[in-house]
Amino acid sequence: MTADTRQQFQTLLEAHRGIVFKVAATYASHAEDRADLAQEIAAQLWRAFPGYDRQRPFPTWMYRIALNVAISWLRGEGQRRRQTVPLDDSLHELPDERGIDAETRQRLEVLQRFIAGLDPMHRALLLLYLEERSTREIAEILGISETNVSTRISRLKQRIRQGMA
């Protein structure tokens, strides 16, 4: 790759690096695993960058690569390291908890446990939904139809409501 291509990649990665960390935090519960997964995602993004179509939104492409790497990691090496995905409280601590009442805190903890218990595809779906990505973008990232996205989100919302009732 040329120096210009490397610079373009570094600029885009830096601008959207939060995606890497969000995906890694969603799929790996331990700090060491999160760091390993984030590194693997960055490496795969670099390898795939020559094929990136600059006519498409970079975050959409980045999410697709990052989620595919995370799901593969969870099924492979990550799964061998642990059988379950325990809730790591330090990962899910809120930056400023002073303004949060006990009921809201409890609801957030229930939601976090719910997310940790989801299969990789539904975890990705919920992550993208909570990131306020459009149905169209979620469908493109996950490689499923918009109707499928809407149906799955509706079912997830129903499961969350039932779990919080």
mmCIF file of the C-alpha atoms, coordinates in Angstrom:
data_MODEL
# 
_entry.id   MODEL 
# 
loop_
_atom_site.group_PDB 
_atom_site.id 
_atom_site.type_symbol 
_atom_site.label_atom_id 
_atom_site.label_alt_id 
_atom_site.label_comp_id 
_atom_site.label_asym_id 
_atom_site.label_entity_id 
_atom_site.label_seq_id 
_atom_site.pdbx_PDB_ins_code 
_atom_site.Cartn_x 
_atom_site.Cartn_y 
_atom_site.Cartn_z 
_atom_site.occupancy 
_atom_site.B_iso_or_equiv 
_atom_site.pdbx_formal_charge 
_atom_site.auth_seq_id 
_atom_site.auth_comp_id 
_atom_site.auth_asym_id 
_atom_site.auth_atom_id 
_atom_site.pdbx_PDB_model_num 
ATOM 1   C CA . MET A 1 1   ? 0.000   0.000   0.000  1.00 0.00 ? 1   MET A CA 1 
ATOM 2   C CA . THR A 1 2   ? 1.083   3.516   -0.662 1.00 0.00 ? 2   THR A CA 1 
ATOM 3   C CA . ALA A 1 3   ? 1.879   6.032   2.066  1.00 0.00 ? 3   ALA A CA 1 
ATOM 4   C CA . ASP A 1 4   ? -1.248  7.959   1.049  1.00 0.00 ? 4   ASP A CA 1 
ATOM 5   C CA . THR A 1 5   ? -3.422  4.865   1.497  1.00 0.00 ? 5   THR A CA 1 
ATOM 6   C CA . ARG A 1 6   ? -1.870  4.197   4.898  1.00 0.00 ? 6   ARG A CA 1 
ATOM 7   C CA . GLN A 1 7   ? -2.584  7.781   5.935  1.00 0.00 ? 7   GLN A CA 1 
ATOM 8   C CA . GLN A 1 8   ? -6.194  7.551   4.716  1.00 0.00 ? 8   GLN A CA 1 
ATOM 9   C CA . PHE A 1 9   ? -6.680  4.368   6.702  1.00 0.00 ? 9   PHE A CA 1 
ATOM 10  C CA . GLN A 1 10  ? -5.122  5.819   9.859  1.00 0.00 ? 10  GLN A CA 1 
ATOM 11  C CA . THR A 1 11  ? -7.275  8.950   9.602  1.00 0.00 ? 11  THR A CA 1 
ATOM 12  C CA . LEU A 1 12  ? -10.486 6.969   9.124  1.00 0.00 ? 12  LEU A CA 1 
ATOM 13  C CA . LEU A 1 13  ? -9.614  4.479   11.862 1.00 0.00 ? 13  LEU A CA 1 
ATOM 14  C CA . GLU A 1 14  ? -8.846  7.256   14.313 1.00 0.00 ? 14  GLU A CA 1 
ATOM 15  C CA . ALA A 1 15  ? -12.071 9.087   13.477 1.00 0.00 ? 15  ALA A CA 1 
ATOM 16  C CA . HIS A 1 16  ? -14.161 5.944   14.050 1.00 0.00 ? 16  HIS A CA 1 
ATOM 17  C CA . ARG A 1 17  ? -12.077 4.039   16.601 1.00 0.00 ? 17  ARG A CA 1 
ATOM 18  C CA . GLY A 1 18  ? -14.987 3.998   19.033 1.00 0.00 ? 18  GLY A CA 1 
ATOM 19  C CA . ILE A 1 19  ? -16.603 1.360   16.834 1.00 0.00 ? 19  ILE A CA 1 
ATOM 20  C CA . VAL A 1 20  ? -13.673 -0.998  17.429 1.00 0.00 ? 20  VAL A CA 1 
ATOM 21  C CA . PHE A 1 21  ? -13.852 -0.518  21.188 1.00 0.00 ? 21  PHE A CA 1 
ATOM 22  C CA . LYS A 1 22  ? -17.657 -0.856  21.357 1.00 0.00 ? 22  LYS A CA 1 
ATOM 23  C CA . VAL A 1 23  ? -17.615 -4.078  19.404 1.00 0.00 ? 23  VAL A CA 1 
ATOM 24  C CA . ALA A 1 24  ? -14.708 -5.488  21.435 1.00 0.00 ? 24  ALA A CA 1 
ATOM 25  C CA . ALA A 1 25  ? -16.457 -4.559  24.693 1.00 0.00 ? 25  ALA A CA 1 
ATOM 26  C CA . THR A 1 26  ? -19.679 -6.182  23.497 1.00 0.00 ? 26  THR A CA 1 
ATOM 27  C CA . TYR A 1 27  ? -18.038 -9.507  22.654 1.00 0.00 ? 27  TYR A CA 1 
ATOM 28  C CA . ALA A 1 28  ? -15.250 -9.829  25.226 1.00 0.00 ? 28  ALA A CA 1 
ATOM 29  C CA . SER A 1 29  ? -15.781 -9.465  28.953 1.00 0.00 ? 29  SER A CA 1 
ATOM 30  C CA . HIS A 1 30  ? -12.203 -9.438  30.245 1.00 0.00 ? 30  HIS A CA 1 
ATOM 31  C CA . ALA A 1 31  ? -9.806  -6.527  29.671 1.00 0.00 ? 31  ALA A CA 1 
ATOM 32  C CA . GLU A 1 32  ? -7.143  -8.773  28.147 1.00 0.00 ? 32  GLU A CA 1 
ATOM 33  C CA . ASP A 1 33  ? -9.643  -10.350 25.749 1.00 0.00 ? 33  ASP A CA 1 
ATOM 34  C CA . ARG A 1 34  ? -11.038 -6.925  24.799 1.00 0.00 ? 34  ARG A CA 1 
ATOM 35  C CA . ALA A 1 35  ? -7.539  -5.695  23.958 1.00 0.00 ? 35  ALA A CA 1 
ATOM 36  C CA . ASP A 1 36  ? -6.797  -8.825  21.901 1.00 0.00 ? 36  ASP A CA 1 
ATOM 37  C CA . LEU A 1 37  ? -10.093 -8.570  20.049 1.00 0.00 ? 37  LEU A CA 1 
ATOM 38  C CA . ALA A 1 38  ? -9.665  -4.840  19.360 1.00 0.00 ? 38  ALA A CA 1 
ATOM 39  C CA . GLN A 1 39  ? -6.213  -5.557  17.928 1.00 0.00 ? 39  GLN A CA 1 
ATOM 40  C CA . GLU A 1 40  ? -7.581  -8.363  15.755 1.00 0.00 ? 40  GLU A CA 1 
ATOM 41  C CA . ILE A 1 41  ? -10.366 -6.095  14.485 1.00 0.00 ? 41  ILE A CA 1 
ATOM 42  C CA . ALA A 1 42  ? -7.877  -3.333  13.621 1.00 0.00 ? 42  ALA A CA 1 
ATOM 43  C CA . ALA A 1 43  ? -5.623  -5.825  11.831 1.00 0.00 ? 43  ALA A CA 1 
ATOM 44  C CA . GLN A 1 44  ? -8.514  -7.214  9.799  1.00 0.00 ? 44  GLN A CA 1 
ATOM 45  C CA . LEU A 1 45  ? -9.689  -3.699  8.915  1.00 0.00 ? 45  LEU A CA 1 
ATOM 46  C CA . TRP A 1 46  ? -6.188  -2.977  7.631  1.00 0.00 ? 46  TRP A CA 1 
ATOM 47  C CA . ARG A 1 47  ? -6.105  -6.176  5.554  1.00 0.00 ? 47  ARG A CA 1 
ATOM 48  C CA . ALA A 1 48  ? -9.554  -5.454  4.098  1.00 0.00 ? 48  ALA A CA 1 
ATOM 49  C CA . PHE A 1 49  ? -9.001  -1.731  3.465  1.00 0.00 ? 49  PHE A CA 1 
ATOM 50  C CA . PRO A 1 50  ? -7.809  -2.119  -0.150 1.00 0.00 ? 50  PRO A CA 1 
ATOM 51  C CA . GLY A 1 51  ? -11.257 -3.520  -0.965 1.00 0.00 ? 51  GLY A CA 1 
ATOM 52  C CA . TYR A 1 52  ? -13.163 -0.706  0.753  1.00 0.00 ? 52  TYR A CA 1 
ATOM 53  C CA . ASP A 1 53  ? -15.556 1.021   -1.671 1.00 0.00 ? 53  ASP A CA 1 
ATOM 54  C CA . ARG A 1 54  ? -15.134 4.733   -0.941 1.00 0.00 ? 54  ARG A CA 1 
ATOM 55  C CA . GLN A 1 55  ? -18.628 5.386   -2.296 1.00 0.00 ? 55  GLN A CA 1 
ATOM 56  C CA . ARG A 1 56  ? -20.072 3.667   0.778  1.00 0.00 ? 56  ARG A CA 1 
ATOM 57  C CA . PRO A 1 57  ? -20.075 5.012   4.355  1.00 0.00 ? 57  PRO A CA 1 
ATOM 58  C CA . PHE A 1 58  ? -16.906 4.011   6.196  1.00 0.00 ? 58  PHE A CA 1 
ATOM 59  C CA . PRO A 1 59  ? -18.656 3.323   9.553  1.00 0.00 ? 59  PRO A CA 1 
ATOM 60  C CA . THR A 1 60  ? -21.021 0.844   7.880  1.00 0.00 ? 60  THR A CA 1 
ATOM 61  C CA . TRP A 1 61  ? -18.096 -1.017  6.309  1.00 0.00 ? 61  TRP A CA 1 
ATOM 62  C CA . MET A 1 62  ? -16.161 -0.839  9.560  1.00 0.00 ? 62  MET A CA 1 
ATOM 63  C CA . TYR A 1 63  ? -19.027 -2.252  11.633 1.00 0.00 ? 63  TYR A CA 1 
ATOM 64  C CA . ARG A 1 64  ? -19.468 -5.123  9.203  1.00 0.00 ? 64  ARG A CA 1 
ATOM 65  C CA . ILE A 1 65  ? -15.788 -6.105  9.395  1.00 0.00 ? 65  ILE A CA 1 
ATOM 66  C CA . ALA A 1 66  ? -15.593 -5.562  13.172 1.00 0.00 ? 66  ALA A CA 1 
ATOM 67  C CA . LEU A 1 67  ? -18.707 -7.612  13.918 1.00 0.00 ? 67  LEU A CA 1 
ATOM 68  C CA . ASN A 1 68  ? -17.634 -10.450 11.640 1.00 0.00 ? 68  ASN A CA 1 
ATOM 69  C CA . VAL A 1 69  ? -14.249 -10.581 13.368 1.00 0.00 ? 69  VAL A CA 1 
ATOM 70  C CA . ALA A 1 70  ? -15.880 -10.442 16.820 1.00 0.00 ? 70  ALA A CA 1 
ATOM 71  C CA . ILE A 1 71  ? -18.369 -13.182 16.040 1.00 0.00 ? 71  ILE A CA 1 
ATOM 72  C CA . SER A 1 72  ? -15.618 -15.397 14.603 1.00 0.00 ? 72  SER A CA 1 
ATOM 73  C CA . TRP A 1 73  ? -13.431 -14.657 17.614 1.00 0.00 ? 73  TRP A CA 1 
ATOM 74  C CA . LEU A 1 74  ? -16.242 -15.520 20.014 1.00 0.00 ? 74  LEU A CA 1 
ATOM 75  C CA . ARG A 1 75  ? -16.874 -18.821 18.252 1.00 0.00 ? 75  ARG A CA 1 
ATOM 76  C CA . GLY A 1 76  ? -13.175 -19.653 18.050 1.00 0.00 ? 76  GLY A CA 1 
ATOM 77  C CA . GLU A 1 77  ? -10.439 -18.588 20.407 1.00 0.00 ? 77  GLU A CA 1 
ATOM 78  C CA . GLY A 1 78  ? -12.640 -16.519 22.677 1.00 0.00 ? 78  GLY A CA 1 
ATOM 79  C CA . GLN A 1 79  ? -15.028 -19.389 23.202 1.00 0.00 ? 79  GLN A CA 1 
ATOM 80  C CA . ARG A 1 80  ? -12.180 -21.712 24.175 1.00 0.00 ? 80  ARG A CA 1 
ATOM 81  C CA . ARG A 1 81  ? -11.063 -19.278 26.873 1.00 0.00 ? 81  ARG A CA 1 
ATOM 82  C CA . ARG A 1 82  ? -14.417 -19.314 28.645 1.00 0.00 ? 82  ARG A CA 1 
ATOM 83  C CA . GLN A 1 83  ? -17.697 -21.112 28.384 1.00 0.00 ? 83  GLN A CA 1 
ATOM 84  C CA . THR A 1 84  ? -19.903 -18.136 29.271 1.00 0.00 ? 84  THR A CA 1 
ATOM 85  C CA . VAL A 1 85  ? -19.722 -14.394 28.978 1.00 0.00 ? 85  VAL A CA 1 
ATOM 86  C CA . PRO A 1 86  ? -19.851 -13.154 32.573 1.00 0.00 ? 86  PRO A CA 1 
ATOM 87  C CA . LEU A 1 87  ? -20.942 -9.604  33.234 1.00 0.00 ? 87  LEU A CA 1 
ATOM 88  C CA . ASP A 1 88  ? -17.811 -7.596  33.941 1.00 0.00 ? 88  ASP A CA 1 
ATOM 89  C CA . ASP A 1 89  ? -19.060 -4.734  36.116 1.00 0.00 ? 89  ASP A CA 1 
ATOM 90  C CA . SER A 1 90  ? -16.031 -2.550  35.416 1.00 0.00 ? 90  SER A CA 1 
ATOM 91  C CA . LEU A 1 91  ? -16.764 -2.748  31.692 1.00 0.00 ? 91  LEU A CA 1 
ATOM 92  C CA . HIS A 1 92  ? -20.315 -1.571  32.126 1.00 0.00 ? 92  HIS A CA 1 
ATOM 93  C CA . GLU A 1 93  ? -19.809 1.151   34.725 1.00 0.00 ? 93  GLU A CA 1 
ATOM 94  C CA . LEU A 1 94  ? -21.373 4.400   33.742 1.00 0.00 ? 94  LEU A CA 1 
ATOM 95  C CA . PRO A 1 95  ? -19.003 7.356   33.525 1.00 0.00 ? 95  PRO A CA 1 
ATOM 96  C CA . ASP A 1 96  ? -21.105 9.604   35.775 1.00 0.00 ? 96  ASP A CA 1 
ATOM 97  C CA . GLU A 1 97  ? -23.385 7.709   38.095 1.00 0.00 ? 97  GLU A CA 1 
ATOM 98  C CA . ARG A 1 98  ? -24.253 10.635  40.380 1.00 0.00 ? 98  ARG A CA 1 
ATOM 99  C CA . GLY A 1 99  ? -27.422 11.543  38.477 1.00 0.00 ? 99  GLY A CA 1 
ATOM 100 C CA . ILE A 1 100 ? -28.762 7.999   38.179 1.00 0.00 ? 100 ILE A CA 1 
ATOM 101 C CA . ASP A 1 101 ? -31.424 6.835   40.600 1.00 0.00 ? 101 ASP A CA 1 
ATOM 102 C CA . ALA A 1 102 ? -31.543 3.296   41.974 1.00 0.00 ? 102 ALA A CA 1 
ATOM 103 C CA . GLU A 1 103 ? -34.401 2.206   39.700 1.00 0.00 ? 103 GLU A CA 1 
ATOM 104 C CA . THR A 1 104 ? -32.617 3.384   36.542 1.00 0.00 ? 104 THR A CA 1 
ATOM 105 C CA . ARG A 1 105 ? -29.398 1.714   37.687 1.00 0.00 ? 105 ARG A CA 1 
ATOM 106 C CA . GLN A 1 106 ? -31.260 -1.548  38.268 1.00 0.00 ? 106 GLN A CA 1 
ATOM 107 C CA . ARG A 1 107 ? -32.880 -1.380  34.812 1.00 0.00 ? 107 ARG A CA 1 
ATOM 108 C CA . LEU A 1 108 ? -29.480 -0.777  33.201 1.00 0.00 ? 108 LEU A CA 1 
ATOM 109 C CA . GLU A 1 109 ? -28.016 -3.770  35.015 1.00 0.00 ? 109 GLU A CA 1 
ATOM 110 C CA . VAL A 1 110 ? -30.885 -5.970  33.794 1.00 0.00 ? 110 VAL A CA 1 
ATOM 111 C CA . LEU A 1 111 ? -30.329 -4.726  30.235 1.00 0.00 ? 111 LEU A CA 1 
ATOM 112 C CA . GLN A 1 112 ? -26.582 -5.395  30.473 1.00 0.00 ? 112 GLN A CA 1 
ATOM 113 C CA . ARG A 1 113 ? -27.165 -8.959  31.693 1.00 0.00 ? 113 ARG A CA 1 
ATOM 114 C CA . PHE A 1 114 ? -29.694 -9.458  28.910 1.00 0.00 ? 114 PHE A CA 1 
ATOM 115 C CA . ILE A 1 115 ? -27.191 -8.295  26.263 1.00 0.00 ? 115 ILE A CA 1 
ATOM 116 C CA . ALA A 1 116 ? -24.419 -10.479 27.710 1.00 0.00 ? 116 ALA A CA 1 
ATOM 117 C CA . GLY A 1 117 ? -26.695 -13.515 27.367 1.00 0.00 ? 117 GLY A CA 1 
ATOM 118 C CA . LEU A 1 118 ? -27.557 -12.981 23.709 1.00 0.00 ? 118 LEU A CA 1 
ATOM 119 C CA . ASP A 1 119 ? -26.112 -15.023 20.861 1.00 0.00 ? 119 ASP A CA 1 
ATOM 120 C CA . PRO A 1 120 ? -23.540 -13.157 18.730 1.00 0.00 ? 120 PRO A CA 1 
ATOM 121 C CA . MET A 1 121 ? -25.951 -12.126 15.946 1.00 0.00 ? 121 MET A CA 1 
ATOM 122 C CA . HIS A 1 122 ? -28.568 -10.703 18.305 1.00 0.00 ? 122 HIS A CA 1 
ATOM 123 C CA . ARG A 1 123 ? -25.864 -8.965  20.329 1.00 0.00 ? 123 ARG A CA 1 
ATOM 124 C CA . ALA A 1 124 ? -24.671 -7.270  17.115 1.00 0.00 ? 124 ALA A CA 1 
ATOM 125 C CA . LEU A 1 125 ? -28.216 -6.352  16.185 1.00 0.00 ? 125 LEU A CA 1 
ATOM 126 C CA . LEU A 1 126 ? -28.913 -4.784  19.567 1.00 0.00 ? 126 LEU A CA 1 
ATOM 127 C CA . LEU A 1 127 ? -25.578 -2.957  19.610 1.00 0.00 ? 127 LEU A CA 1 
ATOM 128 C CA . LEU A 1 128 ? -26.327 -1.367  16.240 1.00 0.00 ? 128 LEU A CA 1 
ATOM 129 C CA . TYR A 1 129 ? -29.894 -0.540  17.274 1.00 0.00 ? 129 TYR A CA 1 
ATOM 130 C CA . LEU A 1 130 ? -28.693 1.119   20.490 1.00 0.00 ? 130 LEU A CA 1 
ATOM 131 C CA . GLU A 1 131 ? -26.166 3.044   18.384 1.00 0.00 ? 131 GLU A CA 1 
ATOM 132 C CA . GLU A 1 132 ? -29.213 4.408   16.523 1.00 0.00 ? 132 GLU A CA 1 
ATOM 133 C CA . ARG A 1 133 ? -28.168 2.964   13.176 1.00 0.00 ? 133 ARG A CA 1 
ATOM 134 C CA . SER A 1 134 ? -30.939 2.892   10.599 1.00 0.00 ? 134 SER A CA 1 
ATOM 135 C CA . THR A 1 135 ? -32.730 -0.341  9.757  1.00 0.00 ? 135 THR A CA 1 
ATOM 136 C CA . ARG A 1 136 ? -31.196 -0.133  6.303  1.00 0.00 ? 136 ARG A CA 1 
ATOM 137 C CA . GLU A 1 137 ? -27.661 0.264   7.663  1.00 0.00 ? 137 GLU A CA 1 
ATOM 138 C CA . ILE A 1 138 ? -28.133 -2.564  10.179 1.00 0.00 ? 138 ILE A CA 1 
ATOM 139 C CA . ALA A 1 139 ? -29.370 -4.811  7.374  1.00 0.00 ? 139 ALA A CA 1 
ATOM 140 C CA . GLU A 1 140 ? -26.356 -3.933  5.236  1.00 0.00 ? 140 GLU A CA 1 
ATOM 141 C CA . ILE A 1 141 ? -23.885 -4.496  8.071  1.00 0.00 ? 141 ILE A CA 1 
ATOM 142 C CA . LEU A 1 142 ? -25.376 -7.823  9.147  1.00 0.00 ? 142 LEU A CA 1 
ATOM 143 C CA . GLY A 1 143 ? -26.213 -9.075  5.673  1.00 0.00 ? 143 GLY A CA 1 
ATOM 144 C CA . ILE A 1 144 ? -29.897 -9.641  6.390  1.00 0.00 ? 144 ILE A CA 1 
ATOM 145 C CA . SER A 1 145 ? -33.047 -8.004  5.023  1.00 0.00 ? 145 SER A CA 1 
ATOM 146 C CA . GLU A 1 146 ? -34.539 -4.838  6.483  1.00 0.00 ? 146 GLU A CA 1 
ATOM 147 C CA . THR A 1 147 ? -37.695 -6.795  7.272  1.00 0.00 ? 147 THR A CA 1 
ATOM 148 C CA . ASN A 1 148 ? -35.618 -9.343  9.167  1.00 0.00 ? 148 ASN A CA 1 
ATOM 149 C CA . VAL A 1 149 ? -33.935 -6.520  11.113 1.00 0.00 ? 149 VAL A CA 1 
ATOM 150 C CA . SER A 1 150 ? -37.298 -4.996  12.053 1.00 0.00 ? 150 SER A CA 1 
ATOM 151 C CA . THR A 1 151 ? -38.726 -8.345  13.096 1.00 0.00 ? 151 THR A CA 1 
ATOM 152 C CA . ARG A 1 152 ? -35.702 -9.273  15.206 1.00 0.00 ? 152 ARG A CA 1 
ATOM 153 C CA . ILE A 1 153 ? -35.596 -5.866  16.893 1.00 0.00 ? 153 ILE A CA 1 
ATOM 154 C CA . SER A 1 154 ? -39.289 -6.107  17.694 1.00 0.00 ? 154 SER A CA 1 
ATOM 155 C CA . ARG A 1 155 ? -38.766 -9.544  19.252 1.00 0.00 ? 155 ARG A CA 1 
ATOM 156 C CA . LEU A 1 156 ? -35.755 -8.326  21.233 1.00 0.00 ? 156 LEU A CA 1 
ATOM 157 C CA . LYS A 1 157 ? -37.752 -5.370  22.568 1.00 0.00 ? 157 LYS A CA 1 
ATOM 158 C CA . GLN A 1 158 ? -40.502 -7.750  23.615 1.00 0.00 ? 158 GLN A CA 1 
ATOM 159 C CA . ARG A 1 159 ? -38.003 -10.012 25.413 1.00 0.00 ? 159 ARG A CA 1 
ATOM 160 C CA . ILE A 1 160 ? -36.479 -6.997  27.162 1.00 0.00 ? 160 ILE A CA 1 
ATOM 161 C CA . ARG A 1 161 ? -39.909 -5.759  28.304 1.00 0.00 ? 161 ARG A CA 1 
ATOM 162 C CA . GLN A 1 162 ? -40.763 -9.225  29.613 1.00 0.00 ? 162 GLN A CA 1 
ATOM 163 C CA . GLY A 1 163 ? -37.442 -9.418  31.455 1.00 0.00 ? 163 GLY A CA 1 
ATOM 164 C CA . MET A 1 164 ? -37.884 -6.005  33.044 1.00 0.00 ? 164 MET A CA 1 
ATOM 165 C CA . ALA A 1 165 ? -41.513 -6.476  34.047 1.00 0.00 ? 165 ALA A CA 1 
# 
